[in-house]
Amino acid sequence: MTRLIEVPTQFDDRSFDQFAASYAQAVDGERLLFDAHAAEWASPYGLVGLLAAGEAAARKGERPLLTAPANPDVVSYWARAGFFREAADLFEVHGKVPKVKVAVESEVRAAEDVHAVVSTIQQRASAILSSELGLDPKATMGFAMALSESCQNIVEHAGTGGWVAVQAYNWRRKLARRVVVIAVADAGVGFRHSLEPTQAKRFGERWGDAAALEAALIQGVSRFRDPGRGQGLAGIRRYLARWEGKVAIRSGSARIAIVPRWDDDVPLRDGLPAFPGSQVLLIIPEQEAK
């Protein structure tokens, strides 16, 4: 039996729970068909989240199906972003997919396997923040190092692969400024499972997905016992506070966000549709002239 999972028309962090709810209804043994034919737009968060869903579905049973967007502009963007290059290993793709050379130096940075980019993510993140947002290259290096560590964390601890995607575009929602959006996703064990051996007893009955996210992002807790390890998220949070940026992390059935004044997100949500692994969203706005 095949279960249809619709990819939202506008696929980003705001519509992700709708997608996760559909995915959560699948049962082991069903073949999944991810239907993106009506997709009109997808953010980096949507693209890496779809790749994570494909990997998780493939682990459960038969290789999932994916219907490519019908809109030629949309399918062209997904191809330029490197999505179909990664999707080819996870899905049986149906529909017309253009063959394009990924333009590494364009506005769209490829949705790439974290294993492949972790060694260069520092330089690339620093470069895009400097070129797109006009930030001082020296100021971006610490952030880029923290981002690199978070990507490395996926490689080491998710128990599976992961993807990172970066894009710069104009943010019309409230902010009306240019932003750099970075999304990292995996289909691994998630924060709760990763931190459970060292943190569950401390939290007691409160322990769960929300408590694990709170421990990791707010308290800077790591699964590592030695000082200095696992501080990528804490470092990212500090840098984003400096730039009035946003960080949101979804794992399991919970989501936590550090919400800047220009956004109206909810700081903590629990009881969401369960979704494998973890999904990280970073939004860094262009700095206002002083």
C-alpha positions in Angstrom: 0.0 0.0 0.0 1.2 3.5 -0.8 0.5 6.5 1.4 0.3 10.0 -0.1 2.2 12.8 1.8 1.6 16.2 0.3 4.4 18.7 0.3 2.9 22.1 1.2 2.5 24.6 -1.6 4.6 27.1 0.4 7.1 24.8 2.2 9.0 26.4 5.0 9.2 26.3 8.8 5.7 27.6 9.2 4.1 24.8 7.1 6.5 22.1 8.3 4.1 20.9 11.1 1.5 20.2 8.5 4.0 18.1 6.6 5.2 16.4 9.7 1.6 15.5 10.7 1.1 13.8 7.4 4.4 11.9 7.7 3.6 10.8 11.3 0.5 9.0 10.1 2.6 6.5 8.1 3.0 3.0 9.4 5.9 0.6 8.9 5.6 -1.3 5.7 3.8 1.4 3.7 5.5 2.9 0.7 5.4 6.7 0.9 4.7 9.0 -2.0 5.8 12.6 -1.4 3.8 14.7 -3.7 5.4 18.1 -4.5 3.8 18.6 -7.9 1.8 21.7 -6.6 4.8 23.2 -4.7 5.2 26.9 -5.5 8.1 27.7 -3.2 10.4 26.0 -0.7 12.8 27.5 1.8 16.1 25.9 2.7 14.4 24.5 5.8 11.7 22.8 3.6 14.3 21.3 1.2 16.5 19.8 3.9 13.5 18.6 5.8 12.2 16.8 2.8 15.5 15.1 2.3 15.5 14.0 6.0 11.9 12.6 5.5 13.1 10.6 2.5 16.0 9.1 4.4 13.8 8.2 7.4 11.2 6.6 5.1 13.8 4.6 3.2 15.0 3.1 6.5 11.5 2.0 7.4 10.6 0.2 4.2 10.5 0.5 0.4 12.3 3.4 -1.2 9.8 6.3 -1.2 8.5 8.0 -4.3 8.7 11.8 -5.0 6.7 13.7 -7.5 8.7 16.8 -8.7 7.1 20.3 -8.8 5.2 20.9 -12.0 6.1 24.6 -12.1 9.3 24.8 -14.3 10.6 27.8 -12.3 10.2 25.9 -9.0 11.8 22.7 -10.2 14.6 24.7 -11.8 15.3 26.4 -8.4 15.3 23.0 -6.6 17.7 21.6 -9.1 20.1 24.7 -8.8 19.9 24.3 -5.0 21.3 20.8 -5.4 18.1 19.2 -4.0 17.6 16.6 -6.8 21.3 15.6 -6.7 20.8 14.5 -3.0 17.2 13.2 -3.6 18.4 10.8 -6.3 19.9 8.6 -3.6 16.8 8.7 -1.4 13.7 8.7 -3.6 12.4 7.3 -6.8 11.8 10.7 -8.5 9.0 11.2 -11.0 8.5 14.2 -13.2 10.8 16.4 -15.4 14.0 17.3 -13.6 16.4 19.7 -15.4 20.1 18.8 -15.4 21.9 21.8 -14.2 25.4 22.5 -12.9 25.1 23.7 -9.3 26.3 27.3 -9.1 28.3 27.3 -5.9 28.9 31.1 -6.1 25.3 32.0 -6.7 22.7 33.3 -4.2 21.6 29.7 -3.7 24.1 27.5 -1.8 23.6 23.8 -2.4 21.6 21.5 -0.2 24.5 19.3 0.5 25.4 16.3 2.6 27.0 17.6 5.8 29.8 15.1 5.5 30.9 16.8 2.3 30.7 20.4 3.5 31.7 20.3 7.2 35.4 21.0 6.3 34.5 24.1 4.3 31.4 25.4 6.0 33.3 27.9 8.1 34.7 29.8 5.0 31.5 29.6 3.1 29.3 30.8 5.9 31.7 33.7 6.7 31.8 34.6 3.0 28.1 34.7 2.4 27.4 36.7 5.6 30.1 39.2 4.5 29.0 39.5 0.9 25.2 39.4 1.4 24.8 41.2 4.7 27.9 43.4 4.9 29.0 42.0 8.2 32.7 42.3 9.2 34.5 39.1 8.1 36.3 39.0 11.4 33.0 39.1 13.3 31.5 36.3 11.3 34.3 33.8 11.8 33.3 32.8 15.4 29.7 32.2 14.2 31.0 30.2 11.2 33.1 28.0 13.6 30.0 27.4 15.8 27.9 26.5 12.7 30.6 24.1 11.6 30.6 22.4 15.0 26.8 22.0 14.8 27.1 20.4 11.4 29.9 18.2 12.7 27.6 17.3 15.6 25.2 15.8 13.0 27.9 13.7 11.5 29.1 12.4 14.9 25.9 11.9 16.8 22.8 11.7 14.6 23.7 8.2 13.7 22.9 9.1 10.1 23.7 11.7 7.4 22.4 15.3 7.3 22.1 18.3 5.0 22.8 22.0 5.1 21.3 24.6 2.8 22.0 28.4 2.7 20.2 31.1 0.8 20.0 34.9 0.8 16.8 36.7 -0.1 14.6 39.6 0.8 12.5 39.0 3.9 9.2 40.7 3.3 7.4 39.4 6.4 7.6 42.3 8.9 11.4 42.8 8.6 11.6 44.1 5.0 15.3 43.5 4.9 17.7 41.1 3.2 18.5 38.0 5.2 20.7 34.9 5.1 18.7 31.7 5.9 20.7 28.6 7.0 19.0 25.3 7.6 20.5 22.0 8.9 18.5 18.8 9.1 19.1 15.1 9.8 16.9 12.0 10.3 18.8 10.7 13.2 18.1 10.0 16.9 17.2 13.5 17.9 18.1 15.7 20.9 16.2 13.7 23.6 17.7 10.4 22.7 21.2 11.9 22.4 21.1 13.7 25.8 19.1 11.1 27.7 22.1 9.2 29.2 23.4 12.3 30.9 20.4 14.5 31.4 17.2 12.5 32.0 17.8 11.9 35.7 18.4 15.6 36.3 15.1 16.6 34.7 13.1 13.7 36.2 9.4 13.7 35.1 10.0 16.8 33.0 12.3 14.9 30.7 11.2 14.9 27.0 11.8 16.5 23.7 11.1 20.0 25.0 13.3 19.7 28.0 16.1 18.3 25.8 15.9 21.3 23.5 15.9 23.7 26.4 19.0 22.0 27.9 20.9 22.1 24.6 20.0 25.6 23.4 19.4 27.6 26.6 21.6 25.8 29.1 24.4 24.8 26.6 24.2 21.2 27.8 26.2 18.7 25.6 26.3 14.9 25.5 30.1 15.4 26.0 31.4 15.4 29.5 34.7 17.2 28.6 34.6 21.0 28.6 34.5 22.8 25.3 32.7 20.1 23.4 29.2 20.5 22.0 29.1 24.2 22.4 28.2 25.0 18.8 24.5 25.8 19.6 25.5 28.0 22.6 27.9 29.9 20.4 25.4 30.3 17.6 22.9 31.7 20.1 25.4 34.3 21.3 26.3 35.5 17.9 22.6 35.6 16.7 21.7 37.7 19.7 24.4 40.2 18.7 23.0 40.4 15.2 19.3 40.3 16.2 19.0 36.9 14.4 16.7 34.0 15.0 17.4 30.4 15.8 14.7 27.7 15.9 15.3 23.9 16.5 12.7 21.2 16.1 13.3 17.7 17.3 10.9 14.9 18.0 7.6 16.5 19.0 9.0 19.8 20.3 10.3 23.1 18.9 12.3 25.9 20.6 13.1 29.3 19.3 15.1 32.4 20.3 12.7 35.0 18.9 14.0 38.5 18.0 11.8 41.6 18.2 11.1 41.5 14.4 9.5 38.0 14.6 6.3 36.7 16.1 7.2 33.1 16.6 6.4 31.1 19.8 9.5 30.4 22.0 8.6 26.8 22.9 6.1 24.3 21.5 5.5 20.8 22.7 3.1 18.1 21.5 3.8 18.6 17.9 3.6 15.8 15.3 6.6 13.6 15.8 9.3 13.8 13.2 12.7 12.0 13.1 16.0 13.7 13.8 16.5 17.4 14.3 15.9 20.5 12.1 17.7 23.7 12.8 16.8 27.1 11.3 19.0 30.2 11.5 17.9 33.6 10.1 20.4 36.5 10.1 19.2 39.9 9.0 21.0 42.6 7.2 22.2 45.1 9.8 20.5 48.5 10.0 22.6 51.5 9.3 23.8 53.2 12.4 
